[in-house]
Amino acid sequence: MNRPDVHARVHETEHTITVAAPAGTVFGLVENVDDWPQVFPPTLHVECLERAGAEERIRLWATANGEAKSWTSHRTLDRERLRVRFRQEVSQHPVASMGGEWIVEPLPDGHSRVRLTHDFRAVGDLPENVAWIRRAIDRNSGAELAALKAAAERAGADGAAFTFEDTVRVDAPADDVHAFLLEAQLWQERLPHVARVVLKEDAPDVQLLEMDTRTADGSVHTTSSFRICLPGRRIVYKQQRTPALMSVHTGRWAVAEDPAGSVVTSRHTVVINTAAIASVLGEAATPEDARAFVRQALGHNSTTTMRHAKEYAEGRAGDRPVAPATYASLQRFYAAQMRLLDDGEGQAWAGTFAEDGEFAQDAGPAPLRGRAAIAAAARARSARRRHFTGMLTARQSPDGTVRTRFYALVVDTEEGSAPVLRLSASCQDALVPDGGSWLVRRRLVEHDGR
C-alpha cells in the first residue's frame, strides 16, 4: 500500500466504446458492483463496505498485468447524469494514487457510448512504474469495456448469468470444515475428482489455484482460479481458465455454525458460452441443456468436495466405530423403522424421529422439521411399498451421537403387477440414544442418478 506522491506528475487516460443497448441498461451494470465479477474479466471480487445514498466505499480485488491486486475505493453515483466517479483511498505499488470516472452517454439511435477515464500518479514518477500502470489500465479498460458491451447487449438473453447452490450439514465444528476447503493444496490426495493441483499464495489470503479435474465421462479439464479468503469462513473464487462451455465462472464456499455442528454451502454463478454449445453438447443442444449440464457437473464436484470435508471434519471430532452390540442395535432399529413405514404407520414412524427431527432429500421440497410434518408426509399410497436398507456404516461421537450411512432401495408393487424399482438412494443419519433404542435427529436422502 502506498501514500499518494503529491510531487509525482498526474497522468490521464480515456477509453471509449459504443454499446447497442440503452444507456440505462449500461449504467445499471456499472452501478451494481455486486455483479462485477460476472461482468468484468479483471474483477475477482467486490465487497461493499459502506453505502449511503449516492456515496459508497467498496473493496475490490482484480487482476492487473496478471497479478491479483486489492484496494479500497470511494464511489459517487450520479444517476441523473449517468456518471460514476471513483477514487482509490489507498493504492498498491506501483500506483501512488488513482481515480477516474465512468460516463454513459445516450445516443440518438437508442444505443450508448461509454467513456472510462483514469488519472493516476506513479510511485516516484519512475518511467517503469508509469509504463506498468499504463499497460494495466489499457489492458483492463479494454477488457472491461468489451465485457460491459457484451453483458449489456445480451441482457435477458440465453447467455445471461445463472446462480445455484448446494448445501451439506456437518456434525463437526465449522473451523475444521473451513480448514479442509482452505488447504486446497491437499485436494489431490483428498478428493477423487482432482487429478492435479498447484496452489500459490504470494499475498496473504489471495491464492492462485491450478487444478486438473476429472469429469464423469473420464475426461480431464484444467482450470485456474484466483481464490480470496475472507473473514467469516468464506472463500470466493473466479476461474481464469474455464472449460469451453463456460465464459464466466465464479463461486463461493461458506461455512456457518449450526446448533448441531455446521453447514457448508457451495455457490456457483456461471455465464454459458453459447457459441460452444453445439461443439460440446451436439447440434441439437439448447442453452437450457447447457445450463442443466453445467449445473450437474459443477454441483456434483462441489458436493463431492463438501462431503469429503464433512468426513474430514467429523473424523477430527473424535468419532470412532461403534461397538458390535451398538451396531446390532442399529440394525434392529432400522428394520423396525422401515417396517412401520411400509405398514402405513405414519405416526409411529414419525415417532422414531426426535421431537425436532429433520428429514431432507436432495431431490425434493424443503426439509421436513418436527414429528407432525414428518408424519403428514408419510401418506398412504395405492401401491405396496417396501424399503430395503443395507451396507450400514456407523461412527459414534464422544457425546453419544451416532452418524450412519446406508443404502436404500424402494420397490413399488401395484395390485396384479410386477414389482418396480422406484428409487435407489444413499442415506445419512444423525441418531441420538433413546433408552434402549435410537431417535433420528437428522436424515438426508440423496437420490442416485440425480
Secondary structure, DSSP 4 states (H G I P E B T S, - for coil): -B---TTSPPEEEEEEEEESS-HHHHHHHHH-GGGHHHH-TTEEEEEEEEEETTEEEEEEEEEETTEEEEEEEEEEEETTTTEEEEEEEEB-TTEEEEEEEEEEEE-TTS-EEEEEEEEEEEGGG-HHHHHHHHHHHHHHHHHHHHHHHHHHHTTTSTTS-EEEEEEEEESS-HHHHHHHHH-GGGHHHH-TTEEEEEEEEEETTEEEEEEEEE-TTS-EEEEEEEEEEETTTEEEEEEEE--TTEEEEEEEEEEEEETTEEEEEEEEEEEE-GGGHHHHH-TT--HHHHHHHHHHHHHHHHHHHHHHHHHHHHHHTT-EEPPHHHHHHHHHHHHHHHHHHHTT-HHHHHTTEEEEEEEEESSSSSPEESHHHHHHHS---SSEEEEEEEEEEEEE-TTS-EEEEEEEEEEEE-TTS--EEEEEEEEEEEEEEETTEEEEEEEEEEETT-
